[in-house]
Amino acid sequence: MTEDLTERLKRHNAGDGARTTSRKEDWKPIYFEAYLDKNDALGREKFLKSGSGRGYLKKQLKHYLEGR
């Protein structure tokens, strides 16, 4: 979750961040959601990082991910 997606991408591409993000380069958004309420965003992020949420994302992004 972030309040500034552009800045977050700049930091990831500069190698700043956790081990997972700093090991990869050329981050590009392929999907994002926007919320007015921070608690709603945190709840959605928690779901998407769960097993059910990852399955949901894979289903939604199937055609994009097949080319990877």
C-alpha positions in Angstrom: 0.0 0.0 0.0 1.2 3.5 -0.8 -0.1 7.0 -1.0 2.2 7.8 -4.0 2.5 5.0 -6.6 5.0 7.0 -8.8 7.4 7.6 -5.9 7.0 4.0 -4.7 8.0 2.7 -8.2 11.0 5.1 -8.3 12.2 3.7 -4.9 11.8 0.1 -6.0 13.6 0.8 -9.3 16.4 2.5 -7.4 16.9 -0.7 -5.3 15.4 0.8 -2.2 13.1 -1.5 -0.2 12.8 -5.0 1.1 15.0 -7.8 -0.1 12.3 -9.0 -2.6 12.0 -5.6 -4.3 15.6 -4.7 -4.2 16.7 -7.8 -6.1 14.6 -7.0 -9.2 14.8 -4.1 -11.6 12.4 -2.3 -13.9 9.3 -2.5 -11.9 6.1 -1.6 -13.8 2.6 -1.6 -12.5 0.3 -4.1 -14.2 -2.6 -3.7 -11.8 -3.6 -1.3 -9.0 -6.6 -0.3 -7.0 -7.4 3.0 -5.4 -9.3 3.6 -2.2 -10.5 6.7 -0.4 -10.1 5.0 3.0 -6.8 3.8 4.3 -8.4 0.9 6.3 -10.2 -0.3 3.2 -6.8 -0.3 1.3 -5.1 -2.2 4.1 -7.9 -4.8 4.2 -7.7 -5.3 0.5 -3.9 -5.7 0.6 -4.2 -8.2 3.3 -6.7 -10.2 1.3 -4.6 -10.0 -1.9 -1.5 -11.3 0.0 -3.5 -14.3 1.3 -3.8 -17.6 -0.6 -7.3 -16.8 -1.8 -6.2 -13.3 -2.9 -3.2 -14.6 -4.8 -5.5 -17.1 -6.6 -8.0 -14.3 -7.4 -5.2 -12.1 -8.9 -3.8 -15.0 -10.9 -7.2 -15.6 -12.4 -7.7 -11.9 -13.2 -4.3 -11.5 -14.7 -4.1 -14.9 -16.5 -3.6 -13.6 -20.0 -0.9 -11.1 -18.9 0.9 -13.7 -16.9 0.8 -16.3 -19.7 3.2 -14.2 -21.7 5.8 -14.1 -18.9 
